[in-house]
Amino acid sequence: PVTAGSIVVPYGHAIGNEKWRGSEISQRLQGKIKLIFEDSLGLVDFHLSNKTCILYISEADLVAGDEFKRRLVRFRNASSLGGIVIVERTPISEQYFLAVQKLVVLELGMVLLPVANQGEAAQLIIQLVSFSVREQSKDRSSNPFLRKQCSQLAEASVFRTVQQIPGVGKTKALLLLQQFGSIHRLCNASVKELETVVGQTVAQQIYTF
């Protein structure tokens, strides 16, 4: 299991365990959130931020026996991350639900969120990612030096303006605003500072522009 800070989740993204590639959850997440797959997440199914992750328990896991319990206990004992447990609560798995609730909430002190199926789980993950983005923004805005940059970052007009620079599209505009925070700082950035974000060629174009 990973500890807080050992997995770096880019702002506004989620990292999914490779085993979920092609699943109904990942298909429903595509286009709604930016999902990256990794095969080294161990016990974790999805990372929503550097501090929060999801462990998913399917109907099949519940019916199959106690392996999922061992996994949760191993995670809780070895990880400093905030774990959210999503469990499929269906007519078939209903009989196991109370025991799962007792283990997750009372014994392990983790958050338990029941869902009917993977489609509902995907909606939940989308909500949690957008909540996590808002929380990260709050962390930034609690710093008075960053507060001003944040309000400017939220301005769609600023975002559109940065996209007008030759060689800069949506992705690079977002990266530049995350890095520099405002058009003013972007205008005063050296080629070297720009290079670290967008590479040499585009950095030169931005600087000239």
N, C-alpha and C positions, 0 to 999 in steps of 0.2 A: 504493500500500500504506500501511496505517496504522502508526503507531509506538505503542509501549507508552504507555498513559496517555491516548491521544487518543480511545479508545473506552472509555466507562465501562459496564461490565457490572454490572447490579444483582446483589446477593448472591443466589446460588442460581439465577440465570437463565443462559440462553445467548442469544446474538444470531446469527440466521441471515441469510445473504444472501437478498435478495428472490427470487432465481431458484430457491430451494429450496421456496418456498411451494407446497403441494399435492403435493410429491414423497412418495415412500414413506418417506424418512427423516423428514420433518417430521410425517407422519401417525403414525409409530411413536413419535416423541418427545412428541407431544401427550399431556398427562395424566401423563407421567413426569417431565418437567422443564418449567420455564417458558421458553417460546421466544418471542422477539420478532424480527420481521423488519425489516431495514433495507436500503435499496437503495444505500447509500454505502460498502459494505465493500470495494470494489475487488477485489483478487485473493483476498481471504479468503472462505472459505465459512461458517465458524462461529467465533464468539468464545466461548470457555468462561470466560474471566476477563479482567481488564485486561491480563494478561501473556501469555496462551496462546490460540492460535487454531488452526483446522484448515483445511488445504487439501486438497480432495477430488479424487482422480484416478479417473475412472470407466474402465471397460473401453473405452468409446467414445473417451475422451481418448487412451488408450494406442494404440489402433488407428489413430487419425486422424493421428498424426505427432508432431512435436516441439513443438507449441504449449505443451503442459503443461510441458516442460522450461524454455522461455523464461519462463513464468509463475513457476515456482519460483525461478529465478535472479533474476528481477526482485524477487520478494518478499524473498529473502535479502539482496540488495544494498541494499534501501531500507527495511527494517523492523528494529526492535529487539525485536520480539515473539518469543516462543518458538513456532516453527511445528511443528505435528504434521501429517505427511502421511499421509492414509488413502488406500490404493490398492486398487482391486478386482483381486484375484488370482483369475482364473478360468481354465478350460481354454483360452479364446481368448487371454487376455492373458498367460498364463504365459511365453510366449517373450520378452516384453518386461521381465519382472520383474527379472531380474538387473541389467540396465542401469539400471533405475529405482532399485534398491537402492544401486548404486554411486554414482549421482548424488546421491541424497538423503542417504545416511548418510556416505559417505566424502568427497564433494566439498563438499556444502553443510552437513554437520554437523547435520542435522535428524533428528527421530524419524520412523521409518517404521512404520506399522501396516497389515498386509495384512488385507483382509476379503473374504468370498466375494460379498457383495451389500449392498444398502442397508439391509436389515433388520439384518444383523450390524453395520454401521456405526452404526446408531441405538443398538444396545445398548452399543457401545463409547463413544459420545458420552455416554450416560447415566452410565456408570461414570466417565468422565473429569470430568464436571460434579460428581458427588458427591465425587470425589477433590479437585477444586479447592475445593469448599465446605469440606472438612475442612482443607485447607491454609490457607485464609483464616481458619478458626477458630483454627488453631494460631498464625498470625500475631498474632491478637488476644490469644490466651491467653499469648503470650510477654511481653505487657505486664502487669506485676503489678496495675496499676490496673484493667485490663479483664478480668483472669482471673476475678474474682469475678462480674462481670456475665455472663460467658460461661456459667459453671456454672448461673447462675440462668436464663439464656436457654434453656438446654437442658431445663430442668424443664417437663414438659408441664403440671403443675398451675399454674405461674405463667402460662403461655400461656392456659390455660382461664379462670383468674381474670380476666385482663385482658379476655377476651371477654365477661365478665358486665357490663362497664360499658355503660350505655345508649349506643347509636349506634356501638359498636365491634364489628366482626365479626372473622373470621380475619385478613383482610388488614391491617386497621388495627392489630390486636393485634400482629401480626408487626412492622409498621413502628414501632410505639411501643416495643416491646422492643428492636429494633435500635438505635433512637435513644437510648433512656434506660437500657437495660441491666438495670434492676431496678424492681420495684414501688415501692420506697422513693423512687427518683429520679423516677419517674412521678408519685407523690403530691405531690412537692414542686415539680413543674414549674409554671411560670407559664402563663397562658392564651396569652401571646405565643409561648412555646417550643412549646406544644402545637399552636398554629395552623400552624406551619411543617411539621408532620407530617400533620395530619388536617383542616386547614381550620377556619374560624371557628366554625361551628355545633357541630360535634362537640367541638372544644376546650373550648367553654363547658360542654357537657354533662359532659365528663370532669372538668373543674375543680370543677363543682358537686357531682358525685358524690363 
